[in-house]
Amino acid sequence: MSAVRFIAYKGLQNLLLIYPVYTLLFQSSGLKVGHISLLLAIWSVPVVLFEIPSGILSDRWSRKGMLVLSSLLKICCFLFWMLGSTFLFFALGFIAWGLAEAFASGSEEALLYDSLKRDGQEDRFEQVYSRSQAVGSISVGISCFAGGFFVDHFGFSFVLLSSLIVSFLALLLVLGFQEVNLFKENPSTHEDTTWATLSDALHFLVHSPTMFSLAALMIIPLSVSGILDEYDPLIAASYGLGSTAIGLWVGGRYFLEALGSSMATRLHRLGSHAALFLSLLAALLLLSVGWLQSVSLIPLYFLFYLLCSSAAVIQETVLQHQIESQGRSTVHSVVSLATNMHAILVFSLLGLISRVETIILSLGLYMLVSTSLIGFLKRRAFRRKPK
């Protein structure tokens, strides 16, 4: 699988004009806010339930096969939404989309890393992965900028059709991927059972304080940006911005994330604690924005997303390099499941807060404390290493 094809796939996969307006689609079809919230909850169910099973299947069957299924399911989502504007069809679409997310999670990273490793180029993973993440963020940003415009001028049918076509083009790219699965090709390095695959992944992530702290940084503080992302339009509105300006705000923030991803390789040169340092700095920036609540600090809010995206790429790279005989997709799926469960818990607690400014402050403080504790654990683990 060529790096260029993978990067192009990530770009097309996220170039969906329906992204910023699907809740408006539901609303225009007569659904109430309660029904829309239920739909969003329905989307998360298959993501959580199938995260680990799909990771195990990816390792024991086919990474490319899982990505083909993921792309087909994404197409099915938009087909459902085009066929009927009812709660049932929207729910079926979200179930398909949720399954698509679960099937792709871990399979993409594992296929990319093993493809590079087979050619003796695993050191290029961070470079290729960071570029793919950057291109993906740029595509989401373009979608945010353009989605509302096309809905206003051509309607929801056009936006859905364009998302369907782009998803089909992404599927064509996936069909051109070459299957590479070093885990499956070397059965002598592991027990050939489903439970053993999961057990090895769990043991790998918790067997040492160093690995545990690496995973914990990905699961807890670095996931704060994804949680805050759901409140981003409300945060923009709290500064008095209108709908058009909010679209520019959200799209611009994704471009900052793209820049952060592209800077990951350079920032990783700060050393083995680079991701931890970036997470700590991001937490301080978010805490400052929430505490002072000044318009002049808006650039710090955007810089927070830049630092988090860069740190996330660095941690993913470190994780992939550490995996040896374990199933890559399964390890990644365990981390993703833990991240999703953590997000559900945090969202539940944030439901007790009524002001968006307080949410920013609370998440900044939470990120600062959790990063500091993980840094303390990592430092103790480093000191205990035999010299």
N, C-alpha and C positions, 0 to 999 in steps of 0.2 A: 504494500500500500504506500503510495507516494505521499509525502508531506503536503504537497500542493493540493492533492485531491481531498485529503482530510480537512485541510483548512477551508477549502471551498465548500465542503459538506457542512461544516459548522456555520459558515456564513449563510448558506441557503436554509439550513434548519431553523435559523432564528429570524429570517427575513419574512415575517408574517404580519401583514397589515392589520390582522384581526387582533393582535396583541393589546393595543391600547383601548380598544373599543368593544371588546366582547361583552362586558357588563352592560354597555349601552344597547347592544343587540338584544340582550335578555330583557332589559327594561322596555325597549321599544316593542317587544312582543307581548307586553302586558304582564310580565312577571313582577311581583312585589319584591321589596328589599329582602324580606325573609326567605323567599324562594331563591333569590340570587345567592344569599349566604349559604343556603343549603346546597346549592350547586357547587360552590367553592369547596365546601366540606366533602362532597361526593368525589371531587377531583383528587383529594388527598388520600382517600381510602385505598385505591389500588396502588398508589405510590408506596404507602407504608406496608401493605400486605404482601406485595410482590417484590419488594426491594431485594431481600436476601434470596428468595427462590430464583429470581431472575439472574442474580449474580452467580449462584451455583450452576444454573443451567448454562450460563455463558462460558464458564470454565470447563464444564464437563461435556458440553455439546459444541457450540460454535459462537464466537464473538460476532462474526459477520452475519450469521443467521439471526441473532438477536437484534442487530441493527436493522436488518431488512424488515423484521416483524415490527420493530418500533416505528419505522418510516411508514409502513402500511397502516398501522393503527392511527398515526397522526392524520393520514389521508382520510381514514374512516371517520374521524372526528368531524372534519369539515363537511364530509358528505352527509352525515347525520344532521348537521346544522342547516345544510342547504335543503334537505328533504322535508324538514318540519320545524316550525317555530313554536314548539310546545315544550313544556318542562321535561317530558319524557325524552324527546330527541336531544335536548340540550344535555340532559343527564347521561344519556348513552354516549354522546360525544365526549363529555368530560371523563367518563370511565375509560374510553379508548385513549384519550390523551394522557391520563394518569398511567395507564399501562405502558404507553409509549415511553414516558419518562423513566419508569422503573426498568424497562428492558434496555434502554440506552445507557443508564447509569452504571458505570464500571466497565461496560463492554467497550465503550469508546477509548477510555484510557488504557485498558488492557491490550486492545488490538494495536493501538498506536505504539505502546512501549515494546510489546513483543516483536512488532514489525521492525522497529529500529534495532532492537537487541539482536535479532537474527542477522542483521547486516553489520553487527558490531558498532552500531551508532547510537547506543542507548544514552550516551552523553548529550545527544541532540534533543532529548525528550523535552527538557524545559523550554528550549528555544521554539520548537514546533508547537508544543502545547500552549505556551504563552501567546503565540501568534494566533492560534485557533480561537483561544478565549477572547482575544482582542477583536478579531473579526466577528465573532459571535455577538459581542457587546455592541459593536458598530452597527450590525444588522438590526439589533433590537432598537438602538437609538434611531435609525432611519425609519423603522416601523412606527415608532412613537411620533416622530415628526410628521410622517405621511399618512398614517392611518386615519386620523380625524379629517384631514383634508379630503381624502378619497371618499370617505363616508358621506361628507357634506355634498360632494359634487356627483358621485356615482351610486351611492347607496351601499347598504350592507351586502347585497348580492355580489357586487363587484369585488369587495374586500374579501369575502369568503372564497370566491372563485380564484382570486390571485393567490391566496394562502394555500389553496388546494394545488394549484399549478406548481408553486415553488416547492411544496412538500413532495410532489411527484418528481421534480428535478433532483431533489436531495436523494430520493430513492434510487434514481438512476446512477448517481455517484456511488451510493453504497453497493449497488450490484457490481460495480467495478473494483471494489476492495478485494484484496487477496487475504484469505483466511490464514491467520498465524496464531497458533495457540501452543506455546511452549509448555504450558502446564499439562495439557492433554497429550503432547508428544513425548513427555518424559514421565510415564507412570511410575517408574522405579523410585522417584523422589518423594512419593506420597502414597498414602493408602487410597485405594480406589473405591471409596464409598462416599455417598452424599454427606453423611454425618461427619466423616473425617475431614472433608473439605471445609465444612463450616467450623468444626472444632479447631482445625489448624489456623484458620483465619482469626478466630477469637483469641487463641493462645498467642498468636503472633502480636496482636495489638495490646495485650495486657501482661505479657510475660516479663517485661522489664519496665522500670520507671521511665526510661528514655523513650521507648515506643509509646507508652501510655500517654506521656506528656505531648508527644507529637500528634497523636490522634485527638487528644483532648483539646488542643489548640484549634484544630480544624472543626471539631464538633461544637465547642462552646463559644469562645470569643469571636472567632472569625465568621461564625454564622450570624452574628448580630446584624451585619450589613444586609443579609437576605431577609431578616425579620423586619428591619427598619424600612426596607424596600416597599413593603406592603402599605406603609404609612406615608410614603413619599409624596403622593399627590395632595394629601391632607396637610403635610408640612409646607408644601409650596403655597397652598391656599391660605395657610395661617399668616403668610407674609403679604396677603392681599392680592395675589396674582389671579388673573382670569383664566378661563379654560385654555385659550391659545398659549398664554405664557406658561401655564402648567405643563402643557405638552412639550414646550421648548425646554423647560426645567428638567423633566423626566428624561427626555432624549439626550440632553446635554450631560446629564449625570452618567448615562450609559457610555458616552464617549470618554468621560473621565475614567470609567472602569476599564475601558479598552486601553487607554493610555497606561493605566496601572499594570494591566496584564503584560503589555509589551515591554514594560520597564523591569519585569521580574528578574530576568537574567542578570541585569546590571546590579539591581539591589541585592541579589543573592550574594554578591561579592563582599557584602558587609560582614559575612562570616556565617558560622553555623547557627547563630542566634538571630539571623536576619528577620525571619518571620515573627519571632517573639517581639523583637524591637519594633517592627512595623505595627504589630497589633497593639502594643503599648502606646505608641505615638497616636495611632488612630483613636484609641479610647480617650486619650487626653483631649484630642481635637473635638470629639463628639461631646464630651463632658463640658468643654468650654462653650460650645454652641448652646447646649441645653441650659447651662447655668446663667450665662450672660444675656441670651435671647436678643442679640443685636443683629440688625440687618448687615452690618459691616463684617460679620463673621460667617456669612453665607459661603464664601470661598473655602472656609475650613470644613464646612459640611460636605462639600464636593470632594475636597482633598481626603476626607475620611474614607470615601468609597474607593478612591484611587489606591490608597494604602492597603485596604482590605483585599482588593482584587489581586494586587501584587503578592501579598503575603499568602493568599490562598494558592496561587500558582506555585510558589516556592515550596509550600508544605506538600502539595500533591507530588511535586518532583521528588522531594526527599522520601516520601512514602513509597513511591514506585521504585526508587533505587534500593530501598531496604528489603523489598519483597524478593524472596529467593525461590523456595519450593512451594510456597502457598499459592492458592488461586487468586490472581490479581483482581478479577471481577468480584469475587466473593469478599475479599478484604475491603475493597472500595464500597461494596454494598452494605457491609456492616457499619462502616463509617457514615454512609449516607442515611441509613435507617436511624442511627443514633442522632444524627443531625436533625432529621425530621421530627423525631420524638421530642428532642430538646426544644425545637421551635414550637411545637404544639403546646408544651408546658409553659413556655414564655408567653405565647399569645394568650393563654388562659389567664395568666397573672396580669398581663397588660390590660385585659378586659376590665379590670378593677379601676383603671385610670381613665379619667374623663378628659384631660387636657393633653393635646399632642405635644406641647412643650415639656410636660412632665415625663412623657414617654421617652423623649430624646435624652433628658437628664438621667432617667432611670437606666436606660440601656447603656449610656456612657459610663455610669458608675459600675454597672454590672460587668461590662467588658473590662474595665480597669482592674477590678478586684479579681475576676477570673483569670485574666492574663498574668497578673502578679502571682497568684497562687500556682499557676502552671509553671511560671518561670522559676519559682522557688523549688518546686518538685524537680524540674529539669536540672537545676543547679546542684541539688543534693545528689541526684543520680550521677552527675558528672564527677562530683567529688568522691563518690564511692567506687568509681571505676579503678581497677587495679592498674598500677603504674608499671 
